Amino acid sequence: MNNSLVTRAGLSLGASAAALLIAAVIFDRFSISFFSFPIVVVIFTLVGLAAKPVATAILERSAQQASWAIGLLGTWLTLLVTDLVSDGLQIEGIFTWVMSTVIVWLGLLAADVVTEQVAKQ
C-alpha cells in the first residue's frame, strides 16, 4: 500500500475522530457511545471518503463559489448516514444538526488543508 495513502487514511480517521468529539463536547444533544466510538469514526470516515469524489465531480460542474455549500451538504449527509447506520451516534434537534454539521465540516476542512500539505512533501 502506498505510504501517502496510509498517511492520508490515518489523517482522515484522526480528523474525523477529533471533529466528532468536538461536536459531542459542544452539543448536549450530540452523543457518541464510548464503546461505539471507533465504529462511528470508521463509518463516518468511509462514508466521507466515498462521498468526496462525488462531491468533487459535482463541484467541477458547478460554480467554485458553491464549494462550501457542497462541503456542508456532504458533511450533513455523512453525519446522517452514520447516525442511521450506527447505534453509537445520536444527534437530536435542528439546532444540533445544523451547528454540529458546521463544526464537523470546519474540522474536516482544516484536516484537508493539512493532508494536502503532507501529500505535497
A tleap script that builds the chain and sets N, CA, C and O, in Angstrom:
source leaprc.protein.ff14SB
mol = sequence {
  NMET ASN ASN SER LEU VAL THR ARG ALA GLY
  LEU SER LEU GLY ALA SER ALA ALA ALA LEU
  LEU ILE ALA ALA VAL ILE PHE ASP ARG PHE
  SER ILE SER PHE PHE SER PHE PRO ILE VAL
  VAL VAL ILE PHE THR LEU VAL GLY LEU ALA
  ALA LYS PRO VAL ALA THR ALA ILE LEU GLU
  ARG SER ALA GLN GLN ALA SER TRP ALA ILE
  GLY LEU LEU GLY THR TRP LEU THR LEU LEU
  VAL THR ASP LEU VAL SER ASP GLY LEU GLN
  ILE GLU GLY ILE PHE THR TRP VAL MET SER
  THR VAL ILE VAL TRP LEU GLY LEU LEU ALA
  ALA ASP VAL VAL THR GLU GLN VAL ALA LYS
  CGLN
}
set mol.1.N position { 0.846 -1.180 0.000 }
set mol.1.CA position { 0.000 0.000 0.000 }
set mol.1.C position { 0.894 1.248 0.000 }
set mol.1.O position { 1.920 1.277 0.679 }
set mol.2.N position { 0.518 2.236 -0.733 }
set mol.2.CA position { 1.259 3.486 -0.849 }
set mol.2.C position { 1.348 4.175 0.503 }
set mol.2.O position { 0.349 4.295 1.213 }
set mol.3.N position { 2.566 4.637 0.864 }
set mol.3.CA position { 2.794 5.311 2.139 }
set mol.3.C position { 1.947 6.568 2.262 }
set mol.3.O position { 1.434 6.869 3.340 }
set mol.4.N position { 1.796 7.301 1.169 }
set mol.4.CA position { 0.985 8.512 1.173 }
set mol.4.C position { -0.481 8.192 1.433 }
set mol.4.O position { -1.173 8.934 2.131 }
set mol.5.N position { -0.950 7.087 0.868 }
set mol.5.CA position { -2.332 6.662 1.067 }
set mol.5.C position { -2.581 6.299 2.528 }
set mol.5.O position { -3.618 6.657 3.088 }
set mol.6.N position { -1.647 5.599 3.142 }
set mol.6.CA position { -1.769 5.228 4.553 }
set mol.6.C position { -1.773 6.482 5.420 }
set mol.6.O position { -2.558 6.585 6.362 }
set mol.7.N position { -0.902 7.432 5.104 }
set mol.7.CA position { -0.848 8.692 5.848 }
set mol.7.C position { -2.154 9.451 5.719 }
set mol.7.O position { -2.685 9.951 6.711 }
set mol.8.N position { -2.675 9.542 4.505 }
set mol.8.CA position { -3.939 10.252 4.281 }
set mol.8.C position { -5.098 9.571 5.007 }
set mol.8.O position { -5.959 10.244 5.574 }
set mol.9.N position { -5.121 8.233 4.988 }
set mol.9.CA position { -6.186 7.493 5.682 }
set mol.9.C position { -6.095 7.729 7.187 }
set mol.9.O position { -7.110 7.938 7.853 }
set mol.10.N position { -4.886 7.695 7.712 }
set mol.10.CA position { -4.688 7.954 9.143 }
set mol.10.C position { -5.105 9.359 9.534 }
set mol.10.O position { -5.747 9.564 10.564 }
set mol.11.N position { -4.734 10.326 8.704 }
set mol.11.CA position { -5.129 11.709 8.974 }
set mol.11.C position { -6.642 11.877 8.886 }
set mol.11.O position { -7.235 12.610 9.677 }
set mol.12.N position { -7.264 11.201 7.927 }
set mol.12.CA position { -8.725 11.272 7.794 }
set mol.12.C position { -9.414 10.681 9.023 }
set mol.12.O position { -10.368 11.262 9.539 }
set mol.13.N position { -8.936 9.537 9.489 }
set mol.13.CA position { -9.516 8.929 10.685 }
set mol.13.C position { -9.334 9.834 11.903 }
set mol.13.O position { -10.260 10.019 12.693 }
set mol.14.N position { -8.137 10.394 12.045 }
set mol.14.CA position { -7.869 11.291 13.170 }
set mol.14.C position { -8.712 12.552 13.122 }
set mol.14.O position { -9.234 13.000 14.143 }
set mol.15.N position { -8.843 13.122 11.933 }
set mol.15.CA position { -9.652 14.336 11.771 }
set mol.15.C position { -11.118 14.054 12.047 }
set mol.15.O position { -11.796 14.856 12.691 }
set mol.16.N position { -11.608 12.931 11.569 }
set mol.16.CA position { -13.000 12.563 11.826 }
set mol.16.C position { -13.234 12.379 13.322 }
set mol.16.O position { -14.219 12.874 13.870 }
set mol.17.N position { -12.329 11.670 13.969 }
set mol.17.CA position { -12.462 11.441 15.412 }
set mol.17.C position { -12.465 12.764 16.172 }
set mol.17.O position { -13.302 12.981 17.048 }
set mol.18.N position { -11.534 13.638 15.834 }
set mol.18.CA position { -11.453 14.935 16.528 }
set mol.18.C position { -12.699 15.779 16.274 }
set mol.18.O position { -13.258 16.353 17.208 }
set mol.19.N position { -13.132 15.856 15.027 }
set mol.19.CA position { -14.296 16.679 14.693 }
set mol.19.C position { -15.558 16.152 15.374 }
set mol.19.O position { -16.354 16.937 15.890 }
set mol.20.N position { -15.747 14.847 15.381 }
set mol.20.CA position { -16.920 14.261 16.039 }
set mol.20.C position { -16.864 14.472 17.553 }
set mol.20.O position { -17.887 14.757 18.176 }
set mol.21.N position { -15.687 14.335 18.144 }
set mol.21.CA position { -15.544 14.569 19.583 }
set mol.21.C position { -15.837 16.021 19.948 }
set mol.21.O position { -16.495 16.292 20.952 }
set mol.22.N position { -15.355 16.943 19.143 }
set mol.22.CA position { -15.614 18.366 19.406 }
set mol.22.C position { -17.112 18.643 19.364 }
set mol.22.O position { -17.644 19.330 20.236 }
set mol.23.N position { -17.789 18.112 18.357 }
set mol.23.CA position { -19.244 18.305 18.269 }
set mol.23.C position { -19.944 17.682 19.473 }
set mol.23.O position { -20.896 18.256 20.001 }
set mol.24.N position { -19.479 16.516 19.910 }
set mol.24.CA position { -20.093 15.849 21.062 }
set mol.24.C position { -19.879 16.636 22.355 }
set mol.24.O position { -20.752 16.650 23.224 }
set mol.25.N position { -18.737 17.283 22.485 }
set mol.25.CA position { -18.452 18.087 23.681 }
set mol.25.C position { -19.282 19.367 23.681 }
set mol.25.O position { -19.768 19.790 24.730 }
set mol.26.N position { -19.444 19.978 22.528 }
set mol.26.CA position { -20.134 21.267 22.443 }
set mol.26.C position { -21.650 21.118 22.579 }
set mol.26.O position { -22.297 21.953 23.210 }
set mol.27.N position { -22.214 20.077 22.002 }
set mol.27.CA position { -23.672 19.953 21.941 }
set mol.27.C position { -24.183 18.827 22.827 }
set mol.27.O position { -23.758 17.679 22.698 }
set mol.28.N position { -25.104 19.168 23.731 }
set mol.28.CA position { -25.702 18.182 24.631 }
set mol.28.C position { -26.501 17.122 23.885 }
set mol.28.O position { -26.611 15.985 24.345 }
set mol.29.N position { -27.052 17.486 22.751 }
set mol.29.CA position { -27.924 16.565 22.021 }
set mol.29.C position { -27.182 15.832 20.896 }
set mol.29.O position { -27.806 15.276 19.991 }
set mol.30.N position { -25.863 15.839 20.960 }
set mol.30.CA position { -24.997 15.111 20.017 }
set mol.30.C position { -24.164 14.178 20.880 }
set mol.30.O position { -23.279 14.627 21.609 }
set mol.31.N position { -24.438 12.900 20.804 }
set mol.31.CA position { -23.703 11.980 21.675 }
set mol.31.C position { -23.191 10.787 20.885 }
set mol.31.O position { -23.800 10.328 19.918 }
set mol.32.N position { -22.053 10.315 21.342 }
set mol.32.CA position { -21.443 9.129 20.754 }
set mol.32.C position { -21.143 8.182 21.904 }
set mol.32.O position { -20.485 8.557 22.875 }
set mol.33.N position { -21.619 6.976 21.791 }
set mol.33.CA position { -21.359 5.961 22.804 }
set mol.33.C position { -19.855 5.663 22.857 }
set mol.33.O position { -19.199 5.558 21.821 }
set mol.34.N position { -19.325 5.529 24.065 }
set mol.34.CA position { -17.899 5.277 24.257 }
set mol.34.C position { -17.451 4.019 23.515 }
set mol.34.O position { -16.438 4.031 22.815 }
set mol.35.N position { -18.204 2.946 23.673 }
set mol.35.CA position { -17.808 1.672 23.069 }
set mol.35.C position { -18.000 1.661 21.552 }
set mol.35.O position { -17.307 0.931 20.844 }
set mol.36.N position { -18.929 2.459 21.060 }
set mol.36.CA position { -19.181 2.521 19.616 }
set mol.36.C position { -18.319 3.552 18.908 }
set mol.36.O position { -18.304 3.608 17.678 }
set mol.37.N position { -17.603 4.364 19.665 }
set mol.37.CA position { -16.847 5.470 19.068 }
set mol.37.C position { -15.950 5.031 17.910 }
set mol.37.O position { -16.005 5.654 16.850 }
set mol.38.N position { -15.123 3.983 18.059 }
set mol.38.CA position { -14.272 3.585 16.918 }
set mol.38.C position { -15.080 3.208 15.672 }
set mol.38.O position { -14.693 3.536 14.551 }
set mol.39.N position { -16.193 2.523 15.876 }
set mol.39.CA position { -17.039 2.120 14.745 }
set mol.39.C position { -17.655 3.349 14.088 }
set mol.39.O position { -17.695 3.451 12.862 }
set mol.40.N position { -18.134 4.281 14.909 }
set mol.40.CA position { -18.723 5.522 14.390 }
set mol.40.C position { -17.690 6.278 13.558 }
set mol.40.O position { -18.003 6.761 12.470 }
set mol.41.N position { -16.465 6.382 14.063 }
set mol.41.CA position { -15.403 7.099 13.345 }
set mol.41.C position { -15.099 6.417 12.017 }
set mol.41.O position { -14.954 7.093 10.999 }
set mol.42.N position { -15.000 5.103 12.010 }
set mol.42.CA position { -14.701 4.372 10.771 }
set mol.42.C position { -15.838 4.544 9.765 }
set mol.42.O position { -15.585 4.810 8.590 }
set mol.43.N position { -17.088 4.395 10.212 }
set mol.43.CA position { -18.230 4.570 9.305 }
set mol.43.C position { -18.236 5.984 8.740 }
set mol.43.O position { -18.357 6.176 7.530 }
set mol.44.N position { -18.105 6.980 9.626 }
set mol.44.CA position { -18.119 8.376 9.197 }
set mol.44.C position { -17.003 8.640 8.179 }
set mol.44.O position { -17.231 9.287 7.157 }
set mol.45.N position { -15.808 8.140 8.461 }
set mol.45.CA position { -14.667 8.357 7.572 }
set mol.45.C position { -14.879 7.676 6.225 }
set mol.45.O position { -14.636 8.287 5.185 }
set mol.46.N position { -15.324 6.434 6.225 }
set mol.46.CA position { -15.544 5.709 4.969 }
set mol.46.C position { -16.631 6.361 4.118 }
set mol.46.O position { -16.476 6.501 2.905 }
set mol.47.N position { -17.728 6.757 4.758 }
set mol.47.CA position { -18.791 7.433 4.009 }
set mol.47.C position { -18.269 8.747 3.439 }
set mol.47.O position { -18.541 9.088 2.288 }
set mol.48.N position { -17.517 9.480 4.256 }
set mol.48.CA position { -16.949 10.750 3.791 }
set mol.48.C position { -15.971 10.571 2.634 }
set mol.48.O position { -15.991 11.341 1.673 }
set mol.49.N position { -15.115 9.556 2.726 }
set mol.49.CA position { -14.156 9.295 1.647 }
set mol.49.C position { -14.858 8.849 0.372 }
set mol.49.O position { -14.437 9.200 -0.730 }
set mol.50.N position { -15.927 8.074 0.523 }
set mol.50.CA position { -16.677 7.632 -0.652 }
set mol.50.C position { -17.435 8.788 -1.285 }
set mol.50.O position { -17.577 8.844 -2.507 }
set mol.51.N position { -17.921 9.707 -0.466 }
set mol.51.CA position { -18.715 10.837 -0.973 }
set mol.51.C position { -17.847 11.934 -1.593 }
set mol.51.O position { -18.324 12.701 -2.429 }
set mol.52.N position { -16.591 12.010 -1.193 }
set mol.52.CA position { -15.725 13.097 -1.660 }
set mol.52.C position { -15.581 13.145 -3.183 }
set mol.52.O position { -15.706 14.229 -3.753 }
set mol.53.N position { -15.321 12.020 -3.878 }
set mol.53.CA position { -15.218 12.082 -5.346 }
set mol.53.C position { -16.518 12.537 -6.010 }
set mol.53.O position { -16.493 13.238 -7.021 }
set mol.54.N position { -17.647 12.135 -5.439 }
set mol.54.CA position { -18.940 12.558 -5.987 }
set mol.54.C position { -19.104 14.063 -5.820 }
set mol.54.O position { -19.511 14.761 -6.748 }
set mol.55.N position { -18.784 14.550 -4.632 }
set mol.55.CA position { -18.888 15.990 -4.375 }
set mol.55.C position { -17.929 16.771 -5.268 }
set mol.55.O position { -18.269 17.851 -5.751 }
set mol.56.N position { -16.736 16.230 -5.487 }
set mol.56.CA position { -15.757 16.896 -6.351 }
set mol.56.C position { -16.264 16.958 -7.786 }
set mol.56.O position { -16.107 17.979 -8.455 }
set mol.57.N position { -16.871 15.875 -8.262 }
set mol.57.CA position { -17.418 15.867 -9.623 }
set mol.57.C position { -18.530 16.891 -9.769 }
set mol.57.O position { -18.613 17.587 -10.781 }
set mol.58.N position { -19.384 16.983 -8.760 }
set mol.58.CA position { -20.459 17.986 -8.795 }
set mol.58.C position { -19.866 19.387 -8.770 }
set mol.58.O position { -20.322 20.279 -9.486 }
set mol.59.N position { -18.848 19.571 -7.943 }
set mol.59.CA position { -18.207 20.875 -7.813 }
set mol.59.C position { -17.566 21.315 -9.125 }
set mol.59.O position { -17.626 22.491 -9.487 }
set mol.60.N position { -16.952 20.370 -9.836 }
set mol.60.CA position { -16.319 20.710 -11.102 }
set mol.60.C position { -17.330 21.197 -12.124 }
set mol.60.O position { -16.998 22.008 -12.989 }
set mol.61.N position { -18.560 20.709 -12.031 }
set mol.61.CA position { -19.607 21.152 -12.939 }
set mol.61.C position { -20.314 22.406 -12.427 }
set mol.61.O position { -20.988 23.094 -13.194 }
set mol.62.N position { -20.166 22.701 -11.153 }
set mol.62.CA position { -20.842 23.851 -10.544 }
set mol.62.C position { -19.870 25.014 -10.415 }
set mol.62.O position { -18.688 24.905 -10.742 }
set mol.63.N position { -20.390 26.099 -9.943 }
set mol.63.CA position { -19.565 27.291 -9.708 }
set mol.63.C position { -18.643 27.041 -8.519 }
set mol.63.O position { -19.020 26.348 -7.574 }
set mol.64.N position { -17.434 27.606 -8.563 }
set mol.64.CA position { -16.479 27.488 -7.454 }
set mol.64.C position { -17.067 28.038 -6.157 }
set mol.64.O position { -16.741 27.549 -5.076 }
set mol.65.N position { -17.920 29.039 -6.254 }
set mol.65.CA position { -18.491 29.655 -5.066 }
set mol.65.C position { -19.371 28.680 -4.286 }
set mol.65.O position { -19.637 28.905 -3.105 }
set mol.66.N position { -19.813 27.632 -4.906 }
set mol.66.CA position { -20.700 26.676 -4.246 }
set mol.66.C position { -19.936 25.607 -3.468 }
set mol.66.O position { -20.562 24.740 -2.859 }
set mol.67.N position { -18.620 25.643 -3.471 }
set mol.67.CA position { -17.839 24.579 -2.837 }
set mol.67.C position { -18.122 24.450 -1.351 }
set mol.67.O position { -18.183 23.337 -0.830 }
set mol.68.N position { -18.296 25.563 -0.666 }
set mol.68.CA position { -18.578 25.492 0.773 }
set mol.68.C position { -19.939 24.850 1.026 }
set mol.68.O position { -20.098 24.080 1.973 }
set mol.69.N position { -20.922 25.165 0.181 }
set mol.69.CA position { -22.264 24.595 0.347 }
set mol.69.C position { -22.242 23.091 0.092 }
set mol.69.O position { -22.899 22.328 0.800 }
set mol.70.N position { -21.494 22.671 -0.910 }
set mol.70.CA position { -21.384 21.248 -1.213 }
set mol.70.C position { -20.673 20.529 -0.072 }
set mol.70.O position { -21.050 19.416 0.295 }
set mol.71.N position { -19.644 21.166 0.489 }
set mol.71.CA position { -18.940 20.583 1.635 }
set mol.71.C position { -19.847 20.415 2.836 }
set mol.71.O position { -19.831 19.377 3.498 }
set mol.72.N position { -20.642 21.443 3.117 }
set mol.72.CA position { -21.586 21.356 4.235 }
set mol.72.C position { -22.634 20.272 3.994 }
set mol.72.O position { -22.946 19.490 4.891 }
set mol.73.N position { -23.169 20.233 2.786 }
set mol.73.CA position { -24.165 19.222 2.450 }
set mol.73.C position { -23.571 17.817 2.564 }
set mol.73.O position { -24.207 16.907 3.095 }
set mol.74.N position { -22.360 17.653 2.066 }
set mol.74.CA position { -21.690 16.351 2.165 }
set mol.74.C position { -21.456 15.939 3.609 }
set mol.74.O position { -21.632 14.773 3.962 }
set mol.75.N position { -21.056 16.898 4.449 }
set mol.75.CA position { -20.840 16.601 5.867 }
set mol.75.C position { -22.153 16.213 6.535 }
set mol.75.O position { -22.202 15.267 7.320 }
set mol.76.N position { -23.222 16.951 6.217 }
set mol.76.CA position { -24.527 16.634 6.794 }
set mol.76.C position { -24.978 15.230 6.372 }
set mol.76.O position { -25.457 14.452 7.197 }
set mol.77.N position { -24.821 14.918 5.090 }
set mol.77.CA position { -25.209 13.586 4.607 }
set mol.77.C position { -24.375 12.492 5.265 }
set mol.77.O position { -24.888 11.420 5.588 }
set mol.78.N position { -23.084 12.767 5.461 }
set mol.78.CA position { -22.209 11.794 6.108 }
set mol.78.C position { -22.632 11.575 7.555 }
set mol.78.O position { -22.662 10.439 8.028 }
set mol.79.N position { -22.960 12.661 8.264 }
set mol.79.CA position { -23.458 12.525 9.629 }
set mol.79.C position { -24.783 11.753 9.639 }
set mol.79.O position { -24.991 10.889 10.490 }
set mol.80.N position { -25.669 12.062 8.704 }
set mol.80.CA position { -26.965 11.391 8.634 }
set mol.80.C position { -26.803 9.892 8.413 }
set mol.80.O position { -27.415 9.091 9.119 }
set mol.81.N position { -25.984 9.512 7.441 }
set mol.81.CA position { -25.772 8.090 7.163 }
set mol.81.C position { -25.151 7.403 8.383 }
set mol.81.O position { -25.561 6.303 8.755 }
set mol.82.N position { -24.164 8.053 9.001 }
set mol.82.CA position { -23.520 7.475 10.179 }
set mol.82.C position { -24.529 7.318 11.308 }
set mol.82.O position { -24.532 6.301 12.001 }
set mol.83.N position { -25.386 8.320 11.498 }
set mol.83.CA position { -26.419 8.261 12.534 }
set mol.83.C position { -27.406 7.128 12.264 }
set mol.83.O position { -27.824 6.437 13.192 }
set mol.84.N position { -27.776 6.937 11.012 }
set mol.84.CA position { -28.739 5.896 10.657 }
set mol.84.C position { -28.144 4.489 10.751 }
set mol.84.O position { -28.827 3.548 11.154 }
set mol.85.N position { -26.869 4.350 10.377 }
set mol.85.CA position { -26.230 3.038 10.317 }
set mol.85.C position { -25.707 2.590 11.676 }
set mol.85.O position { -25.660 1.393 11.959 }
set mol.86.N position { -25.316 3.540 12.513 }
set mol.86.CA position { -24.681 3.214 13.783 }
set mol.86.C position { -25.593 3.550 14.955 }
set mol.86.O position { -26.239 4.598 14.972 }
set mol.87.N position { -25.638 2.659 15.922 }
set mol.87.CA position { -26.371 2.941 17.156 }
set mol.87.C position { -25.563 3.836 18.085 }
set mol.87.O position { -26.095 4.354 19.067 }
set mol.88.N position { -24.298 4.018 17.785 }
set mol.88.CA position { -23.412 4.749 18.683 }
set mol.88.C position { -23.464 6.261 18.555 }
set mol.88.O position { -22.953 6.960 19.431 }
set mol.89.N position { -24.057 6.788 17.505 }
set mol.89.CA position { -24.136 8.239 17.298 }
set mol.89.C position { -25.582 8.671 17.377 }
set mol.89.O position { -26.439 8.113 16.692 }
set mol.90.N position { -25.861 9.663 18.209 }
set mol.90.CA position { -27.206 10.205 18.349 }
set mol.90.C position { -27.145 11.716 18.202 }
set mol.90.O position { -26.422 12.381 18.946 }
set mol.91.N position { -27.888 12.265 17.259 }
set mol.91.CA position { -27.973 13.716 17.061 }
set mol.91.C position { -29.448 14.074 17.100 }
set mol.91.O position { -30.250 13.526 16.344 }
set mol.92.N position { -29.800 14.997 17.988 }
set mol.92.CA position { -31.200 15.359 18.155 }
set mol.92.C position { -31.375 16.867 18.062 }
set mol.92.O position { -30.575 17.625 18.610 }
set mol.93.N position { -32.412 17.297 17.374 }
set mol.93.CA position { -32.758 18.708 17.292 }
set mol.93.C position { -32.136 19.397 16.087 }
set mol.93.O position { -31.004 19.102 15.702 }
set mol.94.N position { -32.884 20.310 15.501 }
set mol.94.CA position { -32.431 21.033 14.309 }
set mol.94.C position { -31.177 21.845 14.589 }
set mol.94.O position { -30.230 21.819 13.804 }
set mol.95.N position { -31.166 22.568 15.710 }
set mol.95.CA position { -30.001 23.382 16.059 }
set mol.95.C position { -28.749 22.516 16.150 }
set mol.95.O position { -27.699 22.876 15.619 }
set mol.96.N position { -28.863 21.384 16.820 }
set mol.96.CA position { -27.708 20.486 16.969 }
set mol.96.C position { -27.264 19.946 15.619 }
set mol.96.O position { -26.066 19.870 15.350 }
set mol.97.N position { -28.213 19.571 14.766 }
set mol.97.CA position { -27.865 19.082 13.429 }
set mol.97.C position { -27.115 20.153 12.638 }
set mol.97.O position { -26.073 19.879 12.043 }
set mol.98.N position { -27.647 21.360 12.635 }
set mol.98.CA position { -27.041 22.443 11.839 }
set mol.98.C position { -25.657 22.800 12.379 }
set mol.98.O position { -24.683 22.833 11.627 }
set mol.99.N position { -25.572 23.066 13.672 }
set mol.99.CA position { -24.302 23.528 14.239 }
set mol.99.C position { -23.241 22.425 14.275 }
set mol.99.O position { -22.062 22.701 14.053 }
set mol.100.N position { -23.640 21.195 14.548 }
set mol.100.CA position { -22.643 20.119 14.541 }
set mol.100.C position { -22.143 19.864 13.132 }
set mol.100.O position { -20.975 19.524 12.941 }
set mol.101.N position { -23.015 20.025 12.136 }
set mol.101.CA position { -22.573 19.894 10.743 }
set mol.101.C position { -21.519 20.946 10.426 }
set mol.101.O position { -20.501 20.633 9.809 }
set mol.102.N position { -21.748 22.179 10.837 }
set mol.102.CA position { -20.788 23.267 10.590 }
set mol.102.C position { -19.467 22.985 11.295 }
set mol.102.O position { -18.402 23.140 10.699 }
set mol.103.N position { -19.528 22.575 12.552 }
set mol.103.CA position { -18.300 22.339 13.313 }
set mol.103.C position { -17.509 21.162 12.750 }
set mol.103.O position { -16.291 21.247 12.598 }
set mol.104.N position { -18.196 20.070 12.441 }
set mol.104.CA position { -17.501 18.913 11.870 }
set mol.104.C position { -16.922 19.272 10.504 }
set mol.104.O position { -15.802 18.871 10.188 }
set mol.105.N position { -17.667 20.021 9.690 }
set mol.105.CA position { -17.184 20.450 8.371 }
set mol.105.C position { -15.929 21.312 8.518 }
set mol.105.O position { -14.964 21.122 7.777 }
set mol.106.N position { -15.928 22.253 9.461 }
set mol.106.CA position { -14.745 23.100 9.668 }
set mol.106.C position { -13.539 22.263 10.087 }
set mol.106.O position { -12.420 22.503 9.633 }
set mol.107.N position { -13.774 21.284 10.951 }
set mol.107.CA position { -12.680 20.405 11.370 }
set mol.107.C position { -12.125 19.592 10.220 }
set mol.107.O position { -10.912 19.429 10.092 }
set mol.108.N position { -13.009 19.087 9.390 }
set mol.108.CA position { -12.562 18.296 8.242 }
set mol.108.C position { -11.902 19.166 7.179 }
set mol.108.O position { -10.984 18.721 6.490 }
set mol.109.N position { -12.367 20.405 7.046 }
set mol.109.CA position { -11.749 21.348 6.115 }
set mol.109.C position { -10.307 21.632 6.535 }
set mol.109.O position { -9.400 21.641 5.702 }
set mol.110.N position { -10.106 21.863 7.826 }
set mol.110.CA position { -8.756 22.086 8.344 }
set mol.110.C position { -7.886 20.850 8.124 }
set mol.110.O position { -6.714 20.968 7.765 }
set mol.111.N position { -8.451 19.686 8.335 }
set mol.111.CA position { -7.694 18.447 8.120 }
set mol.111.C position { -7.330 18.260 6.653 }
set mol.111.O position { -6.246 17.762 6.346 }
set mol.112.N position { -8.218 18.650 5.744 }
set mol.112.CA position { -7.912 18.563 4.306 }
set mol.112.C position { -6.719 19.436 3.941 }
set mol.112.O position { -5.878 19.046 3.131 }
set mol.113.N position { -6.652 20.613 4.540 }
set mol.113.CA position { -5.521 21.517 4.278 }
set mol.113.C position { -4.225 20.852 4.734 }
set mol.113.O position { -3.234 20.856 4.003 }
set mol.114.N position { -4.229 20.286 5.928 }
set mol.114.CA position { -3.037 19.606 6.472 }
set mol.114.C position { -2.690 18.406 5.597 }
set mol.114.O position { -1.522 18.198 5.269 }
set mol.115.N position { -3.686 17.621 5.220 }
set mol.115.CA position { -3.464 16.439 4.403 }
set mol.115.C position { -2.840 16.796 3.063 }
set mol.115.O position { -1.924 16.116 2.602 }
set mol.116.N position { -3.333 17.862 2.434 }
set mol.116.CA position { -2.768 18.299 1.158 }
set mol.116.C position { -1.302 18.729 1.316 }
set mol.116.O position { -0.480 18.463 0.440 }
set mol.117.N position { -0.982 19.384 2.419 }
set mol.117.CA position { 0.394 19.797 2.668 }
set mol.117.C position { 1.295 18.582 2.871 }
set mol.117.O position { 2.424 18.560 2.381 }
set mol.118.N position { 0.807 17.572 3.590 }
set mol.118.CA position { 1.571 16.349 3.810 }
set mol.118.C position { 1.769 15.614 2.480 }
set mol.118.O position { 2.851 15.089 2.216 }
set mol.119.N position { 0.738 15.577 1.655 }
set mol.119.CA position { 0.819 14.877 0.376 }
set mol.119.C position { 1.825 15.536 -0.565 }
set mol.119.O position { 2.430 14.855 -1.392 }
set mol.120.N position { 2.009 16.843 -0.451 }
set mol.120.CA position { 2.959 17.560 -1.314 }
set mol.120.C position { 4.407 17.273 -0.949 }
set mol.120.O position { 5.310 17.470 -1.762 }
set mol.121.N position { 4.626 16.810 0.270 }
set mol.121.CA position { 6.015 16.584 0.730 }
set mol.121.C position { 6.548 15.263 0.307 }
set mol.121.O position { 7.692 14.931 0.615 }
savepdb mol mol.pdb
quit
